[in-house]
Amino acid sequence: MKPWILLFAGFLLLPIVAFAGEGGGEVYAFTPREVGILILRELSVEGSIIRIRIDTGGCTTKDDIVARVEEKETKGGGIPHYEVTFVREIPDDCPVESLQGEILGYDLQEDLHLELPCTVSVTNPVIFLPSIEVVVEESEFPDANPKTFALSLKKDLIAATVWAIETELKRYKESERQDRYEKIAFLSKELERFRKMSPGEYPLSALEKSTGEFPGDSGAVLPPEILEVEVASPPEGRGVLLEVVGMTRSGPFYHVAGIRGGDFSVFSPSTHYRLKLYLVYKREYFLAIPDYYVYIGEWEAR
């Protein structure tokens, strides 16, 4: 009999997830360059989402991993029981392994096609390592390894988009608009989509070939548009409206949703800066005036 550790128990309409060991003589993947059953760094459950943290060389996507699902004998309650095993089928041969690993999210219904309510066991082993504090100098990016820098940028852009959607969701929940419930439903789905998105799924191709044309509809800008602006005063944090030189009452307006390194203290007060912006989300605004959430990727004092 396998040892079962119950980590999540929901009501009748929610899944129950347990973690179990894996028997047999199958090959295990201890490094990103090996194929086989993944040795996980971390395993967690949030709602109906299973999240795994795996080792990566910097180029791993969900397309490289297969989630094998087997329906097993019902564990009780008359609901189906499944065993899920995550297997790497494509090795990651990129030269630099991520120190933090890569988090992949799998929706039980959309990704694994399970029937809810159900119980689920993840059979992959989870490795526990001693904590190691690693300090990475900012000067190492992006010249040290372009692929690592691109991966880091994608993660930041996803995080900025998530923050923007959360902010918009709060705005509509507090509004009195007639279509507020429609907007809330759409934003809730978008929020879940971006929370599950891995860096490999975020489109960054042809990013430096921005056409300069703004997207027509509100929502996430994929891939993000790039724009350079000069600001009269540096931003102090997320959510602030940039004081762009030459900006009129008709915009365009740019709200800060993130910055490379996450530290706004890099700016000196009363100093003009030229910023490289990534437009990650277009807000719905009065008279279709351009209004965006942006990520600050680079800056230079003027």
BALOBA-1460 file (C-alpha; in Angstrom, 3 decimals):
// residues 302
<rec num="1" residu="m" x="0.000" y="0.000" z="0.000"/>
<rec num="2" residu="k" x="1.290" y="3.438" z="-0.911"/>
<rec num="3" residu="p" x="1.563" y="6.118" z="1.786"/>
<rec num="4" residu="w" x="-0.914" y="8.935" z="1.153"/>
<rec num="5" residu="i" x="-0.505" y="12.480" z="2.429"/>
<rec num="6" residu="l" x="-3.638" y="14.581" z="2.084"/>
<rec num="7" residu="l" x="-2.722" y="18.141" z="1.124"/>
<rec num="8" residu="f" x="-5.975" y="19.599" z="-0.123"/>
<rec num="9" residu="a" x="-9.561" y="18.668" z="0.562"/>
<rec num="10" residu="g" x="-12.403" y="20.588" z="-0.993"/>
<rec num="11" residu="f" x="-16.153" y="20.412" z="-0.732"/>
<rec num="12" residu="l" x="-18.084" y="18.060" z="-2.963"/>
<rec num="13" residu="l" x="-17.676" y="20.303" z="-6.017"/>
<rec num="14" residu="l" x="-13.915" y="20.771" z="-5.574"/>
<rec num="15" residu="p" x="-11.052" y="18.350" z="-6.272"/>
<rec num="16" residu="i" x="-9.094" y="16.545" z="-3.586"/>
<rec num="17" residu="v" x="-5.371" y="16.221" z="-4.273"/>
<rec num="18" residu="a" x="-2.885" y="13.927" z="-2.586"/>
<rec num="19" residu="f" x="0.803" y="13.299" z="-3.295"/>
<rec num="20" residu="a" x="2.130" y="9.763" z="-3.606"/>
<rec num="21" residu="g" x="5.390" y="8.008" z="-4.332"/>
<rec num="22" residu="e" x="6.099" y="6.264" z="-7.664"/>
<rec num="23" residu="g" x="7.123" y="2.665" z="-7.939"/>
<rec num="24" residu="g" x="8.568" y="0.634" z="-10.808"/>
<rec num="25" residu="g" x="11.756" y="0.865" z="-12.802"/>
<rec num="26" residu="e" x="11.057" y="3.912" z="-14.974"/>
<rec num="27" residu="v" x="13.799" y="6.450" z="-15.707"/>
<rec num="28" residu="y" x="13.848" y="9.651" z="-13.677"/>
<rec num="29" residu="a" x="14.981" y="13.067" z="-14.919"/>
<rec num="30" residu="f" x="17.205" y="14.678" z="-12.277"/>
<rec num="31" residu="t" x="18.564" y="17.410" z="-14.593"/>
<rec num="32" residu="p" x="17.012" y="19.503" z="-17.401"/>
<rec num="33" residu="r" x="19.048" y="17.587" z="-19.974"/>
<rec num="34" residu="e" x="17.584" y="14.216" z="-19.005"/>
<rec num="35" residu="v" x="14.246" y="12.795" z="-20.126"/>
<rec num="36" residu="g" x="11.964" y="10.745" z="-17.907"/>
<rec num="37" residu="i" x="9.797" y="11.190" z="-14.812"/>
<rec num="38" residu="l" x="10.540" y="14.622" z="-13.385"/>
<rec num="39" residu="i" x="12.126" y="15.037" z="-9.993"/>
<rec num="40" residu="l" x="10.200" y="18.063" z="-8.737"/>
<rec num="41" residu="r" x="11.616" y="20.875" z="-6.667"/>
<rec num="42" residu="e" x="8.193" y="21.881" z="-5.408"/>
<rec num="43" residu="l" x="4.571" y="20.748" z="-5.676"/>
<rec num="44" residu="s" x="1.531" y="22.784" z="-4.671"/>
<rec num="45" residu="v" x="-2.219" y="23.057" z="-5.238"/>
<rec num="46" residu="e" x="-4.290" y="26.224" z="-5.534"/>
<rec num="47" residu="g" x="-7.976" y="25.727" z="-6.301"/>
<rec num="48" residu="s" x="-8.060" y="23.397" z="-9.297"/>
<rec num="49" residu="i" x="-4.487" y="24.275" z="-10.367"/>
<rec num="50" residu="i" x="-1.520" y="21.962" z="-9.766"/>
<rec num="51" residu="r" x="1.783" y="23.858" z="-9.816"/>
<rec num="52" residu="i" x="5.172" y="22.181" z="-10.163"/>
<rec num="53" residu="r" x="8.621" y="23.743" z="-9.906"/>
<rec num="54" residu="i" x="11.207" y="21.984" z="-12.055"/>
<rec num="55" residu="d" x="14.868" y="22.420" z="-12.982"/>
<rec num="56" residu="t" x="15.424" y="24.180" z="-16.284"/>
<rec num="57" residu="g" x="18.300" y="25.207" z="-18.488"/>
<rec num="58" residu="g" x="16.378" y="28.357" z="-19.405"/>
<rec num="59" residu="c" x="14.410" y="27.085" z="-22.403"/>
<rec num="60" residu="t" x="11.822" y="24.706" z="-20.899"/>
<rec num="61" residu="t" x="8.160" y="25.185" z="-21.838"/>
<rec num="62" residu="k" x="5.001" y="23.187" z="-21.109"/>
<rec num="63" residu="d" x="5.364" y="21.677" z="-24.586"/>
<rec num="64" residu="d" x="8.463" y="19.827" z="-23.334"/>
<rec num="65" residu="i" x="6.544" y="18.200" z="-20.468"/>
<rec num="66" residu="v" x="3.807" y="15.574" z="-20.774"/>
<rec num="67" residu="a" x="1.290" y="15.006" z="-17.973"/>
<rec num="68" residu="r" x="0.392" y="11.318" z="-17.995"/>
<rec num="69" residu="v" x="-3.032" y="10.674" z="-16.470"/>
<rec num="70" residu="e" x="-4.341" y="7.279" z="-15.387"/>
<rec num="71" residu="e" x="-7.788" y="6.681" z="-13.918"/>
<rec num="72" residu="k" x="-7.541" y="4.387" z="-10.911"/>
<rec num="73" residu="e" x="-9.878" y="2.591" z="-8.572"/>
<rec num="74" residu="t" x="-12.151" y="5.033" z="-6.795"/>
<rec num="75" residu="k" x="-10.808" y="5.979" z="-3.359"/>
<rec num="76" residu="g" x="-14.235" y="6.611" z="-1.880"/>
<rec num="77" residu="g" x="-17.257" y="8.840" z="-2.151"/>
<rec num="78" residu="g" x="-18.178" y="7.556" z="-5.581"/>
<rec num="79" residu="i" x="-16.007" y="10.136" z="-7.393"/>
<rec num="80" residu="p" x="-13.244" y="9.294" z="-9.896"/>
<rec num="81" residu="h" x="-9.598" y="9.047" z="-8.822"/>
<rec num="82" residu="y" x="-6.646" y="9.876" z="-11.096"/>
<rec num="83" residu="e" x="-2.879" y="9.473" z="-10.897"/>
<rec num="84" residu="v" x="-0.855" y="12.174" z="-12.651"/>
<rec num="85" residu="t" x="2.813" y="11.812" z="-13.585"/>
<rec num="86" residu="f" x="4.781" y="14.676" z="-15.142"/>
<rec num="87" residu="v" x="7.355" y="13.433" z="-17.657"/>
<rec num="88" residu="r" x="10.003" y="15.403" z="-19.527"/>
<rec num="89" residu="e" x="10.047" y="14.247" z="-23.155"/>
<rec num="90" residu="i" x="12.260" y="16.994" z="-24.619"/>
<rec num="91" residu="p" x="15.603" y="17.818" z="-22.935"/>
<rec num="92" residu="d" x="16.535" y="21.409" z="-22.161"/>
<rec num="93" residu="d" x="20.038" y="21.909" z="-23.549"/>
<rec num="94" residu="c" x="20.329" y="25.640" z="-22.871"/>
<rec num="95" residu="p" x="23.670" y="26.325" z="-21.163"/>
<rec num="96" residu="v" x="22.659" y="28.085" z="-17.935"/>
<rec num="97" residu="e" x="20.300" y="26.499" z="-15.411"/>
<rec num="98" residu="s" x="17.853" y="28.790" z="-13.632"/>
<rec num="99" residu="l" x="18.714" y="29.092" z="-9.955"/>
<rec num="100" residu="q" x="15.042" y="29.314" z="-9.025"/>
<rec num="101" residu="g" x="13.775" y="26.659" z="-11.435"/>
<rec num="102" residu="e" x="10.623" y="27.027" z="-13.494"/>
<rec num="103" residu="i" x="7.005" y="26.959" z="-12.239"/>
<rec num="104" residu="l" x="4.406" y="25.344" z="-14.501"/>
<rec num="105" residu="g" x="0.685" y="25.425" z="-13.755"/>
<rec num="106" residu="y" x="-1.830" y="22.781" z="-14.877"/>
<rec num="107" residu="d" x="-5.600" y="23.246" z="-14.683"/>
<rec num="108" residu="l" x="-7.309" y="19.951" z="-13.796"/>
<rec num="109" residu="q" x="-10.078" y="20.486" z="-16.341"/>
<rec num="110" residu="e" x="-8.519" y="22.568" z="-19.128"/>
<rec num="111" residu="d" x="-5.017" y="21.025" z="-19.190"/>
<rec num="112" residu="l" x="-5.473" y="17.535" z="-17.747"/>
<rec num="113" residu="h" x="-9.086" y="17.028" z="-18.895"/>
<rec num="114" residu="l" x="-10.201" y="15.522" z="-15.580"/>
<rec num="115" residu="e" x="-13.803" y="15.171" z="-14.531"/>
<rec num="116" residu="l" x="-14.630" y="17.173" z="-11.403"/>
<rec num="117" residu="p" x="-15.235" y="16.471" z="-8.585"/>
<rec num="118" residu="c" x="-12.394" y="13.983" z="-8.286"/>
<rec num="119" residu="t" x="-9.372" y="12.961" z="-6.242"/>
<rec num="120" residu="v" x="-5.879" y="13.247" z="-7.696"/>
<rec num="121" residu="s" x="-2.461" y="11.838" z="-6.764"/>
<rec num="122" residu="v" x="0.782" y="13.227" z="-8.204"/>
<rec num="123" residu="t" x="3.323" y="10.393" z="-8.383"/>
<rec num="124" residu="n" x="6.490" y="12.422" z="-9.034"/>
<rec num="125" residu="p" x="9.102" y="12.484" z="-6.247"/>
<rec num="126" residu="v" x="9.854" y="15.896" z="-4.727"/>
<rec num="127" residu="i" x="13.461" y="16.646" z="-3.820"/>
<rec num="128" residu="f" x="14.307" y="18.683" z="-0.710"/>
<rec num="129" residu="l" x="17.615" y="20.560" z="-0.713"/>
<rec num="130" residu="p" x="19.328" y="22.740" z="1.915"/>
<rec num="131" residu="s" x="18.717" y="26.463" z="1.491"/>
<rec num="132" residu="i" x="21.461" y="28.282" z="-0.400"/>
<rec num="133" residu="e" x="21.574" y="32.067" z="-0.596"/>
<rec num="134" residu="v" x="22.687" y="33.127" z="-4.056"/>
<rec num="135" residu="v" x="23.552" y="36.732" z="-4.912"/>
<rec num="136" residu="v" x="23.476" y="37.709" z="-8.589"/>
<rec num="137" residu="e" x="24.977" y="41.046" z="-9.544"/>
<rec num="138" residu="e" x="22.697" y="43.234" z="-11.655"/>
<rec num="139" residu="s" x="25.571" y="43.868" z="-14.059"/>
<rec num="140" residu="e" x="25.447" y="40.225" z="-15.119"/>
<rec num="141" residu="f" x="22.278" y="40.924" z="-17.134"/>
<rec num="142" residu="p" x="21.645" y="40.960" z="-19.989"/>
<rec num="143" residu="d" x="25.135" y="40.526" z="-21.449"/>
<rec num="144" residu="a" x="26.074" y="37.382" z="-19.484"/>
<rec num="145" residu="n" x="23.490" y="35.163" z="-21.178"/>
<rec num="146" residu="p" x="20.820" y="36.475" z="-23.582"/>
<rec num="147" residu="k" x="18.581" y="33.425" z="-23.126"/>
<rec num="148" residu="t" x="18.609" y="33.797" z="-19.348"/>
<rec num="149" residu="f" x="17.854" y="37.503" z="-19.686"/>
<rec num="150" residu="a" x="14.944" y="36.800" z="-22.060"/>
<rec num="151" residu="l" x="13.521" y="34.269" z="-19.594"/>
<rec num="152" residu="s" x="13.777" y="36.780" z="-16.754"/>
<rec num="153" residu="l" x="12.148" y="39.477" z="-18.902"/>
<rec num="154" residu="k" x="9.229" y="37.200" z="-19.792"/>
<rec num="155" residu="k" x="8.637" y="36.386" z="-16.138"/>
<rec num="156" residu="d" x="8.596" y="40.097" z="-15.288"/>
<rec num="157" residu="l" x="6.220" y="40.910" z="-18.147"/>
<rec num="158" residu="i" x="3.814" y="38.181" z="-17.058"/>
<rec num="159" residu="a" x="3.943" y="39.470" z="-13.466"/>
<rec num="160" residu="a" x="3.290" y="43.035" z="-14.662"/>
<rec num="161" residu="t" x="0.319" y="41.846" z="-16.725"/>
<rec num="162" residu="v" x="-1.100" y="39.933" z="-13.753"/>
<rec num="163" residu="w" x="-0.815" y="43.051" z="-11.595"/>
<rec num="164" residu="a" x="-2.519" y="45.144" z="-14.286"/>
<rec num="165" residu="i" x="-5.422" y="42.694" z="-14.615"/>
<rec num="166" residu="e" x="-5.841" y="42.520" z="-10.831"/>
<rec num="167" residu="t" x="-5.983" y="46.321" z="-10.738"/>
<rec num="168" residu="e" x="-8.542" y="46.455" z="-13.552"/>
<rec num="169" residu="l" x="-10.624" y="43.746" z="-11.896"/>
<rec num="170" residu="k" x="-10.782" y="45.792" z="-8.706"/>
<rec num="171" residu="r" x="-11.737" y="48.880" z="-10.730"/>
<rec num="172" residu="y" x="-14.711" y="47.151" z="-12.382"/>
<rec num="173" residu="k" x="-15.862" y="45.543" z="-9.134"/>
<rec num="174" residu="e" x="-16.101" y="49.022" z="-7.609"/>
<rec num="175" residu="s" x="-17.817" y="50.562" z="-10.647"/>
<rec num="176" residu="e" x="-21.523" y="51.043" z="-11.360"/>
<rec num="177" residu="r" x="-21.297" y="50.207" z="-15.055"/>
<rec num="178" residu="q" x="-24.111" y="48.191" z="-16.593"/>
<rec num="179" residu="d" x="-21.615" y="45.773" z="-18.160"/>
<rec num="180" residu="r" x="-19.542" y="45.367" z="-14.978"/>
<rec num="181" residu="y" x="-20.394" y="41.670" z="-14.548"/>
<rec num="182" residu="e" x="-19.407" y="40.922" z="-18.130"/>
<rec num="183" residu="k" x="-16.104" y="42.744" z="-17.639"/>
<rec num="184" residu="i" x="-15.473" y="41.008" z="-14.303"/>
<rec num="185" residu="a" x="-16.070" y="37.577" z="-15.858"/>
<rec num="186" residu="f" x="-13.685" y="38.319" z="-18.727"/>
<rec num="187" residu="l" x="-10.963" y="39.733" z="-16.474"/>
<rec num="188" residu="s" x="-11.250" y="36.786" z="-14.071"/>
<rec num="189" residu="k" x="-10.566" y="34.372" z="-16.939"/>
<rec num="190" residu="e" x="-7.661" y="36.505" z="-18.154"/>
<rec num="191" residu="l" x="-6.213" y="36.642" z="-14.658"/>
<rec num="192" residu="e" x="-6.288" y="32.851" z="-14.379"/>
<rec num="193" residu="r" x="-4.749" y="32.513" z="-17.862"/>
<rec num="194" residu="f" x="-1.776" y="34.728" z="-17.050"/>
<rec num="195" residu="r" x="-1.283" y="33.247" z="-13.582"/>
<rec num="196" residu="k" x="-0.876" y="29.825" z="-15.225"/>
<rec num="197" residu="m" x="1.263" y="31.105" z="-18.097"/>
<rec num="198" residu="s" x="4.875" y="29.931" z="-18.204"/>
<rec num="199" residu="p" x="7.618" y="32.176" z="-19.655"/>
<rec num="200" residu="g" x="7.864" y="29.866" z="-22.659"/>
<rec num="201" residu="e" x="4.224" y="30.613" z="-23.514"/>
<rec num="202" residu="y" x="4.644" y="34.394" z="-23.397"/>
<rec num="203" residu="p" x="5.199" y="35.742" z="-26.947"/>
<rec num="204" residu="l" x="8.380" y="37.775" z="-27.088"/>
<rec num="205" residu="s" x="9.225" y="37.113" z="-30.737"/>
<rec num="206" residu="a" x="9.970" y="40.139" z="-32.925"/>
<rec num="207" residu="l" x="9.748" y="42.254" z="-29.778"/>
<rec num="208" residu="e" x="12.301" y="44.799" z="-31.032"/>
<rec num="209" residu="k" x="10.341" y="45.293" z="-34.278"/>
<rec num="210" residu="s" x="7.500" y="47.292" z="-32.806"/>
<rec num="211" residu="t" x="5.264" y="48.842" z="-35.472"/>
<rec num="212" residu="g" x="4.365" y="51.757" z="-33.231"/>
<rec num="213" residu="e" x="0.670" y="51.046" z="-33.772"/>
<rec num="214" residu="f" x="-1.474" y="50.724" z="-30.661"/>
<rec num="215" residu="p" x="-3.857" y="47.750" z="-30.361"/>
<rec num="216" residu="g" x="-7.463" y="48.689" z="-31.061"/>
<rec num="217" residu="d" x="-9.158" y="46.875" z="-28.163"/>
<rec num="218" residu="s" x="-8.557" y="46.932" z="-24.449"/>
<rec num="219" residu="g" x="-6.777" y="43.980" z="-22.862"/>
<rec num="220" residu="a" x="-3.361" y="42.336" z="-22.782"/>
<rec num="221" residu="v" x="-0.925" y="43.443" z="-25.490"/>
<rec num="222" residu="l" x="0.745" y="40.328" z="-26.916"/>
<rec num="223" residu="p" x="3.524" y="40.627" z="-27.772"/>
<rec num="224" residu="p" x="4.021" y="43.861" z="-25.805"/>
<rec num="225" residu="e" x="4.705" y="47.038" z="-27.748"/>
<rec num="226" residu="i" x="7.982" y="48.867" z="-27.046"/>
<rec num="227" residu="l" x="8.138" y="52.614" z="-26.627"/>
<rec num="228" residu="e" x="10.792" y="55.066" z="-25.423"/>
<rec num="229" residu="v" x="9.642" y="58.176" z="-23.564"/>
<rec num="230" residu="e" x="11.204" y="60.980" z="-21.557"/>
<rec num="231" residu="v" x="9.713" y="61.736" z="-18.143"/>
<rec num="232" residu="a" x="9.874" y="64.970" z="-16.155"/>
<rec num="233" residu="s" x="10.076" y="63.123" z="-12.834"/>
<rec num="234" residu="p" x="10.930" y="59.486" z="-12.048"/>
<rec num="235" residu="p" x="8.185" y="57.051" z="-10.960"/>
<rec num="236" residu="e" x="8.037" y="56.244" z="-7.249"/>
<rec num="237" residu="g" x="6.262" y="52.887" z="-7.469"/>
<rec num="238" residu="r" x="3.696" y="50.719" z="-9.188"/>
<rec num="239" residu="g" x="0.389" y="52.286" z="-10.124"/>
<rec num="240" residu="v" x="1.720" y="55.817" z="-10.630"/>
<rec num="241" residu="l" x="1.014" y="57.735" z="-13.834"/>
<rec num="242" residu="l" x="4.219" y="58.626" z="-15.689"/>
<rec num="243" residu="e" x="4.809" y="62.338" z="-16.246"/>
<rec num="244" residu="v" x="5.748" y="61.979" z="-19.889"/>
<rec num="245" residu="v" x="7.275" y="65.064" z="-21.499"/>
<rec num="246" residu="g" x="4.853" y="66.431" z="-24.096"/>
<rec num="247" residu="m" x="1.847" y="64.453" z="-22.841"/>
<rec num="248" residu="t" x="-1.491" y="66.199" z="-23.431"/>
<rec num="249" residu="r" x="-4.939" y="65.840" z="-21.861"/>
<rec num="250" residu="s" x="-5.700" y="63.379" z="-24.640"/>
<rec num="251" residu="g" x="-2.853" y="61.125" z="-23.565"/>
<rec num="252" residu="p" x="-1.487" y="58.688" z="-24.225"/>
<rec num="253" residu="f" x="-1.270" y="57.743" z="-20.538"/>
<rec num="254" residu="y" x="1.095" y="55.189" z="-19.010"/>
<rec num="255" residu="h" x="0.594" y="53.571" z="-15.581"/>
<rec num="256" residu="v" x="3.559" y="51.701" z="-14.111"/>
<rec num="257" residu="a" x="2.907" y="47.964" z="-13.536"/>
<rec num="258" residu="g" x="6.495" y="46.848" z="-12.952"/>
<rec num="259" residu="i" x="10.188" y="47.615" z="-13.328"/>
<rec num="260" residu="r" x="13.277" y="45.513" z="-14.007"/>
<rec num="261" residu="g" x="14.786" y="44.530" z="-10.679"/>
<rec num="262" residu="g" x="11.669" y="45.646" z="-8.792"/>
<rec num="263" residu="d" x="13.494" y="48.565" z="-7.133"/>
<rec num="264" residu="f" x="12.251" y="52.108" z="-7.777"/>
<rec num="265" residu="s" x="14.969" y="53.583" z="-5.546"/>
<rec num="266" residu="v" x="17.337" y="53.392" z="-8.542"/>
<rec num="267" residu="f" x="15.881" y="56.739" z="-9.638"/>
<rec num="268" residu="s" x="17.152" y="60.049" z="-8.285"/>
<rec num="269" residu="p" x="14.523" y="62.672" z="-7.397"/>
<rec num="270" residu="s" x="14.180" y="65.720" z="-9.673"/>
<rec num="271" residu="t" x="16.112" y="63.968" z="-12.451"/>
<rec num="272" residu="h" x="14.818" y="63.569" z="-15.994"/>
<rec num="273" residu="y" x="14.991" y="60.043" z="-17.375"/>
<rec num="274" residu="r" x="14.486" y="58.370" z="-20.686"/>
<rec num="275" residu="l" x="12.586" y="55.108" z="-20.174"/>
<rec num="276" residu="k" x="12.167" y="52.044" z="-22.343"/>
<rec num="277" residu="l" x="8.579" y="50.913" z="-21.811"/>
<rec num="278" residu="y" x="6.868" y="47.626" z="-22.582"/>
<rec num="279" residu="l" x="3.146" y="48.200" z="-23.078"/>
<rec num="280" residu="v" x="1.613" y="45.088" z="-21.475"/>
<rec num="281" residu="y" x="-2.069" y="46.000" z="-21.051"/>
<rec num="282" residu="k" x="-4.404" y="48.540" z="-22.649"/>
<rec num="283" residu="r" x="-7.042" y="50.026" z="-20.350"/>
<rec num="284" residu="e" x="-10.553" y="50.870" z="-21.475"/>
<rec num="285" residu="y" x="-10.725" y="54.652" z="-21.166"/>
<rec num="286" residu="f" x="-12.888" y="57.656" z="-22.011"/>
<rec num="287" residu="l" x="-13.329" y="58.371" z="-25.756"/>
<rec num="288" residu="a" x="-10.843" y="55.610" z="-26.620"/>
<rec num="289" residu="i" x="-7.944" y="57.756" z="-25.354"/>
<rec num="290" residu="p" x="-4.798" y="55.550" z="-25.298"/>
<rec num="291" residu="d" x="-4.188" y="54.415" z="-21.721"/>
<rec num="292" residu="y" x="-1.743" y="51.625" z="-20.830"/>
<rec num="293" residu="y" x="-0.132" y="49.666" z="-18.042"/>
<rec num="294" residu="v" x="3.597" y="49.474" z="-18.726"/>
<rec num="295" residu="y" x="6.717" y="47.686" z="-17.583"/>
<rec num="296" residu="i" x="9.942" y="49.728" z="-17.326"/>
<rec num="297" residu="g" x="12.708" y="47.657" z="-18.900"/>
<rec num="298" residu="e" x="15.553" y="50.190" z="-19.164"/>
<rec num="299" residu="w" x="16.287" y="53.771" z="-18.110"/>
<rec num="300" residu="e" x="18.893" y="56.463" z="-18.682"/>
<rec num="301" residu="a" x="19.376" y="59.803" z="-16.928"/>
<rec num="302" residu="r" x="19.132" y="62.795" z="-19.247"/>
